[in-house]
Amino acid sequence: LTINGLHGGYGGPGSKTVLPGEAICKCDIRLVESQRVDDVFDKVEAHVRRHAPDVEFVRLHGMDPSKTPMDSPFTAPLQRAIRAGRGEEPLLVPAMGGSLPDYAFTKILGIPAFLTPYANPDEANHSPNENLEIERFIDGIRTGAAVLLELGTM
């Protein structure tokens, strides 16, 4: 659970000796495979109601988590493609954080979804100084082509 922001009272220039009429807290929660959005919303809302019954709880939106098993028939071809495109052995990570609607593929369509990151470790993803080394960009193009070739031969 991440508290994205807390707001309340007067925040403008100078000072004011006023009591705030309201306070707002905006949060997000990253789910893991066995969790479901509605169930987590229900549990958090019940917790807020129990400990702060006067607080208004507003549900915004959510995405169910997704996870493709590492023993998928697509794992080995993707490994070969990454090896061919990058010239090195891929690092297999069975689960990682992120907000992607992969559940549409894995849960609704019933097909596997894999993430193949191309960026450098210090990319500063989604920040003001997000970056991508040119070499990584070119490796990504080679890897993408190798993935298409491998999957096309299945």
C-alpha positions as CSV (number, residue, x, y, z in Angstrom):
1,L,0.0,0.0,0.0
2,T,1.5,3.3,-1.1
3,I,0.3,6.7,0.2
4,N,0.6,8.8,-2.9
5,G,-0.4,12.1,-1.2
6,L,-1.8,13.7,1.9
7,H,-3.6,17.0,1.6
8,G,-5.4,19.1,4.1
9,G,-5.8,22.6,5.4
10,Y,-4.3,25.7,4.0
11,G,-1.3,25.2,1.7
12,G,-0.9,28.6,0.0
13,P,1.7,31.3,0.7
14,G,2.1,32.7,4.2
15,S,0.2,31.3,7.2
16,K,-3.4,31.1,8.2
17,T,-4.6,30.0,11.6
18,V,-7.6,28.1,10.3
19,L,-8.8,24.6,11.1
20,P,-8.9,22.4,8.0
21,G,-12.4,21.4,6.9
22,E,-11.2,18.2,5.3
23,A,-8.2,16.1,4.6
24,I,-7.6,13.8,1.7
25,C,-5.3,10.8,1.4
26,K,-4.8,9.1,-2.0
27,C,-3.3,5.6,-2.0
28,D,-2.6,2.7,-4.4
29,I,-2.1,-1.0,-3.7
30,R,-0.1,-3.4,-5.9
31,L,-1.7,-6.8,-6.0
32,V,-0.1,-10.2,-6.3
33,E,-1.4,-13.2,-8.2
34,S,-3.8,-14.6,-5.6
35,Q,-5.5,-11.3,-4.9
36,R,-8.5,-9.7,-6.6
37,V,-9.3,-6.0,-6.9
38,D,-12.8,-6.2,-5.5
39,D,-11.8,-8.3,-2.5
40,V,-8.9,-6.0,-1.6
41,F,-11.2,-2.9,-2.0
42,D,-13.7,-4.6,0.4
43,K,-11.1,-5.4,3.0
44,V,-9.5,-1.9,2.9
45,E,-12.9,-0.3,3.1
46,A,-14.0,-2.5,6.0
47,H,-10.7,-1.5,7.8
48,V,-11.4,2.2,7.3
49,R,-15.0,1.9,8.4
50,R,-14.0,0.1,11.6
51,H,-11.3,2.6,12.6
52,A,-12.6,5.8,11.1
53,P,-16.3,5.5,10.4
54,D,-16.7,9.2,9.5
55,V,-14.1,8.9,6.6
56,E,-15.4,8.7,3.1
57,F,-13.8,5.9,1.2
58,V,-13.8,6.3,-2.6
59,R,-12.9,3.5,-5.0
60,L,-11.3,4.8,-8.1
61,H,-10.2,1.9,-10.3
62,G,-8.1,-1.3,-10.3
63,M,-6.6,-4.1,-12.3
64,D,-6.4,-7.7,-11.3
65,P,-2.8,-9.1,-11.1
66,S,-1.4,-11.4,-13.7
67,K,1.3,-14.0,-13.7
68,T,2.3,-16.5,-16.4
69,P,4.0,-19.7,-15.1
70,M,7.7,-20.0,-15.9
71,D,7.0,-23.5,-17.3
72,S,5.0,-22.0,-20.1
73,P,5.8,-23.4,-23.6
74,F,6.7,-19.9,-24.6
75,T,9.5,-19.5,-22.0
76,A,12.2,-21.5,-23.9
77,P,11.6,-19.8,-27.3
78,L,11.7,-16.4,-25.6
79,Q,14.9,-17.3,-23.9
80,R,16.4,-18.3,-27.3
81,A,15.2,-15.0,-28.9
82,I,16.7,-12.9,-26.1
83,R,19.9,-14.8,-26.4
84,A,20.0,-14.2,-30.1
85,G,19.0,-10.5,-29.9
86,R,21.2,-9.5,-27.0
87,G,24.0,-12.0,-27.2
88,E,23.7,-12.9,-23.5
89,E,21.7,-15.2,-21.2
90,P,18.4,-13.6,-20.1
91,L,17.6,-13.2,-16.4
92,L,14.4,-14.9,-15.6
93,V,12.3,-13.1,-12.9
94,P,9.1,-15.0,-12.1
95,A,7.3,-11.9,-10.8
96,M,7.9,-8.2,-10.7
97,G,6.0,-5.1,-9.8
98,G,4.3,-3.0,-12.4
99,S,0.9,-1.7,-13.4
100,L,0.0,-3.4,-16.7
101,P,-3.3,-4.8,-17.8
102,D,-1.8,-8.2,-18.6
103,Y,-4.9,-9.8,-16.8
104,A,-6.8,-9.1,-20.1
105,F,-4.5,-11.6,-21.8
106,T,-4.0,-14.1,-19.0
107,K,-7.4,-14.1,-17.3
108,I,-9.8,-13.0,-20.1
109,L,-8.2,-14.4,-23.2
110,G,-6.4,-17.3,-21.5
111,I,-3.0,-16.6,-23.2
112,P,0.4,-16.1,-21.6
113,A,2.0,-12.7,-21.2
114,F,5.7,-12.0,-20.8
115,L,7.5,-8.8,-20.2
116,T,10.8,-8.3,-21.9
117,P,12.4,-5.1,-20.6
118,Y,15.1,-3.5,-22.8
119,A,16.1,-0.5,-20.8
120,N,19.3,0.1,-18.8
121,P,19.1,-0.5,-15.0
122,D,19.3,3.3,-14.2
123,E,16.5,4.2,-16.6
124,A,14.6,6.1,-13.9
125,N,11.3,4.7,-15.3
126,H,8.4,7.2,-15.4
127,S,10.5,10.0,-13.7
128,P,11.5,13.4,-15.1
129,N,14.9,12.1,-16.0
130,E,13.8,8.8,-17.6
131,N,16.4,7.6,-20.1
132,L,17.3,4.8,-22.5
133,E,20.8,4.2,-23.8
134,I,21.0,4.0,-27.6
135,E,22.7,0.6,-27.4
136,R,19.8,-0.8,-25.4
137,F,17.3,0.7,-28.0
138,I,19.1,-1.1,-30.8
139,D,19.4,-4.3,-28.7
140,G,15.6,-4.0,-28.2
141,I,15.0,-3.9,-31.9
142,R,17.2,-6.9,-32.5
143,T,15.5,-8.8,-29.6
144,G,12.0,-7.9,-30.8
145,A,12.8,-9.2,-34.3
146,A,14.3,-12.4,-32.8
147,V,11.1,-12.9,-30.6
148,L,8.9,-12.6,-33.7
149,L,11.1,-15.1,-35.6
150,E,11.1,-17.6,-32.7
151,L,7.3,-17.4,-32.1
152,G,6.7,-17.6,-35.8
153,T,8.4,-21.0,-36.0
154,M,6.3,-22.5,-33.1
